[in-house]
Structures are given as C-alpha cells and as structure tokens.
Amino acid sequence: MPDLYTNADRKNGYITTANRHGIITKYPIMTISIAVVTNEYRCIINHIQIGEIAAELKKKAKAIDGSVYVKDRRKQMTGGHQIL
C-alpha cells in the first residue's frame, strides 16, 4: 500500500487533507489487519463461534502496528478444552 502514497507522505507517515467538516486533519498511512479463522485445529460449531473468534483475532491484530494477519492456532483437546 505504500506505493499509493507520495514519497513525502510515506516519509511523514501520514497524509494531510480536509475531513468531512472541512477541517485539515492528519491521517495515518493505510494498513490492513486480517483475522484468519479456521477449523484446522478445532471443531467450529456455528457461525456465531466464527464471529467470536474473528473478533478476538481482530482485536489482537489491531494492537500490532502496520499491516498484519493473525491466525487462530488454538487446539482443542478431548472434552472441549483448548491448548493455547
């Protein structure tokens, strides 16, 4: 994504432009955070569980600077207990 910005904007780490109220504002260079939910290591019961796992992973991804992805690698043991 950095190629979408000018050299000056990349060097600054932000762009400056008017917001929807016409006030000049600094916006950081765009990044992307991806949360990967998979049934590779555990059984997923329903779509609600997928949403809950995705929300946890998204929170973790957003806490890391820059463009990142996080994947759920937690494993399920017999009886439903998880290994983290």
One Martini backbone bead per residue (centre of mass of N, CA, C, O) as a GRO file, in nm:
protein
   84
    1MET     BB    1   0.049   0.066  -0.013
    2PRO     BB    2   0.277   0.282  -0.026
    3ASP     BB    3   0.253   0.333  -0.346
    4LEU     BB    4  -0.008   0.532  -0.301
    5TYR     BB    5   0.213   0.728  -0.208
    6THR     BB    6   0.407   0.968  -0.146
    7ASN     BB    7   0.714   1.028  -0.035
    8ALA     BB    8   0.631   1.236   0.179
    9ASP     BB    9   0.408   1.068   0.314
   10ARG     BB   10   0.585   0.828   0.392
   11LYS     BB   11   0.784   0.988   0.565
   12ASN     BB   12   0.561   1.099   0.764
   13GLY     BB   13   0.306   0.875   0.795
   14TYR     BB   14   0.108   1.081   0.641
   15ILE     BB   15  -0.185   1.264   0.568
   16THR     BB   16  -0.322   1.577   0.441
   17THR     BB   17  -0.669   1.666   0.502
   18ALA     BB   18  -0.993   1.713   0.464
   19ASN     BB   19  -1.261   1.671   0.625
   20ARG     BB   20  -1.612   1.666   0.633
   21HIS     BB   21  -1.573   1.967   0.789
   22GLY     BB   22  -1.296   2.110   0.668
   23ILE     BB   23  -1.071   1.991   0.845
   24ILE     BB   24  -0.749   1.969   0.894
   25THR     BB   25  -0.603   1.636   0.868
   26LYS     BB   26  -0.439   1.360   1.003
   27TYR     BB   27  -0.351   1.055   0.826
   28PRO     BB   28  -0.265   0.752   0.823
   29ILE     BB   29  -0.126   0.509   0.685
   30MET     BB   30  -0.239   0.247   0.537
   31THR     BB   31  -0.378  -0.054   0.668
   32ILE     BB   32  -0.391  -0.416   0.737
   33SER     BB   33  -0.622  -0.645   0.901
   34ILE     BB   34  -0.609  -1.003   0.953
   35ALA     BB   35  -0.845  -1.266   1.020
   36VAL     BB   36  -0.799  -1.620   1.083
   37VAL     BB   37  -1.047  -1.866   1.044
   38THR     BB   38  -1.029  -2.213   1.153
   39ASN     BB   39  -1.068  -2.588   1.143
   40GLU     BB   40  -0.780  -2.720   1.171
   41TYR     BB   41  -0.774  -2.751   1.519
   42ARG     BB   42  -1.099  -2.717   1.533
   43CYS     BB   43  -1.423  -2.721   1.615
   44ILE     BB   44  -1.695  -2.569   1.448
   45ILE     BB   45  -2.028  -2.509   1.516
   46ASN     BB   46  -2.076  -2.190   1.427
   47HIS     BB   47  -2.112  -1.859   1.329
   48ILE     BB   48  -2.077  -1.737   1.610
   49GLN     BB   49  -1.796  -1.850   1.670
   50ILE     BB   50  -1.656  -1.715   1.435
   51GLY     BB   51  -1.711  -1.423   1.529
   52GLU     BB   52  -1.565  -1.444   1.802
   53ILE     BB   53  -1.288  -1.519   1.696
   54ALA     BB   54  -1.253  -1.277   1.505
   55ALA     BB   55  -1.266  -1.058   1.725
   56GLU     BB   56  -1.015  -1.148   1.880
   57LEU     BB   57  -0.814  -1.129   1.640
   58LYS     BB   58  -0.863  -0.834   1.564
   59LYS     BB   59  -0.766  -0.712   1.828
   60LYS     BB   60  -0.480  -0.819   1.802
   61ALA     BB   61  -0.409  -0.693   1.525
   62LYS     BB   62  -0.464  -0.387   1.610
   63ALA     BB   63  -0.214  -0.395   1.828
   64ILE     BB   64  -0.049  -0.400   1.564
   65ASP     BB   65   0.169  -0.262   1.373
   66GLY     BB   66   0.055  -0.243   1.076
   67SER     BB   67   0.053  -0.498   0.853
   68VAL     BB   68  -0.157  -0.783   0.936
   69TYR     BB   69  -0.178  -1.129   1.051
   70VAL     BB   70  -0.407  -1.360   1.209
   71LYS     BB   71  -0.411  -1.694   1.351
   72ASP     BB   72  -0.587  -1.957   1.456
   73ARG     BB   73  -0.407  -2.207   1.684
   74ARG     BB   74  -0.599  -2.334   1.853
   75LYS     BB   75  -0.651  -2.626   2.045
   76GLN     BB   76  -0.839  -2.923   2.077
   77MET     BB   77  -0.945  -3.122   2.320
   78THR     BB   78  -1.066  -3.344   2.497
   79GLY     BB   79  -1.368  -3.197   2.614
   80GLY     BB   80  -1.303  -2.885   2.492
   81HIS     BB   81  -1.024  -2.816   2.553
   82GLN     BB   82  -0.766  -2.577   2.529
   83ILE     BB   83  -0.475  -2.503   2.344
   84LEU     BB   84  -0.254  -2.211   2.342
   0.00000   0.00000   0.00000
